[in-house]
């Protein structure tokens, strides 16, 4: 078993899936977390189909990142099995339906807070010791969308997540772990399609190419 252990939260689709594929082909063993069992299994099948020598493989973890008990158990299991993680990318996000700021559905707002802010804060607390154990790197993702019209619930909670990560980044600068806050190029993901439904997706950056660029930063 490889000693290069990565954790991807939000691994089943989009950038999370592409980063999982990229890391596995580079010899990392990836703990892939997402709610959708079928999508995780399809991801595993795609990686196995490549039949690349030295592929790190996957541990599938079909869990909801807002479930505190499940995340606690997962991180404890990672500690007991591998001692820590060398890389963590948090790509899990909740993108609400478009709505004017004065018409935000409170259930949508509550879910956005739970996924985009509370889960991120909770996971930082659980994953930080795992990263320190292997002098690891965490990666979160900035987004120019906060403040965009009709994106109030998503934008507000994503901006709060970014503020949280920037604080962690400053606090960890001298003592670790290394915390990166990156801005991916516009990609043809489901999240982007929700906010730009009429966009020409053919002009967007390939998700796998962007995942490769981001993984190079580790």
Residue, then its C-alpha position, 0 to 999 in steps of 0.5 A: x500500500x502506498x504511503x501517499x494518502x489523499x482525502x478528497x471531500x466532494x469526490x464524485x463529480x466535477x473537479x473533485x472527481x477529476x482530482x481524484x483520478x489525477x492523484x490516483x494516476x500519480x500513485x496516491x491512494x485517495x479516500x474519496x468522500x461523496x454522498x452518491x454511491x453510484x457516482x463513486x463506483x463509476x469513478x472507481x471503475x474509470x480509474x481501474x480501467x486505466x490499468x496504470x502501473x503504480x496507480x494508488x487506488x481508492x477507498x470509497x467513503x459514501x458519506x455526507x460531509x455534514x454528518x459530524x459523526x460520520x466525518x469523525x469516524x472517517x478521520x479516526x479510521x484514516x489515523x488508525x490505518x495510515x497515520x495521517x494524510x499528505x493532501x486534502x482537497x475540499x471540493x464539496x459544495x452546495x449551489x442553490x437555485x438562482x434567486x434574488x437576495x430578497x427571495x432566498x428560500x430559508x431551507x436553501x440558505x440553511x443547507x448552504x450554511x451546513x455544507x459550505x460553511x459548517x462542514x468546512x469548519x468541522x472538517x478543518x478541525x478533524x483533518x488538521x491533525x492528519x495533515x500535520x502528521x504527514x506535513x501535508x497540504x490542504x487545498x480549498x477553492x476561491x470563487x469570483x461568484x460571491x456578489x454575483x446577482x441571484x447567487x445570494x445564498x451560495x455567494x454569502x456562504x462561499x465567501x464565509x468559507x473563504x474567510x474561514x480558510x484565509x484565517x486558517x492559512x494565516x494561523x498555519x503559516x509557521x506551524x503547518x499544515x500548508x493551506x492553499x486557496x486556489x482559483x480554478x479556471x472556469x470549467x464545464x461543471x454542474x455548479x457553473x452550469x447552474x449559474x451560467x445556463x446559456x454559456x458556451x461550455x465548449x470554451x471552458x477549461x477541461x476539468x481534467x486539465x485543470x485538475x492536473x494543474x492544481x495537483x502540480x501545486x502539491 
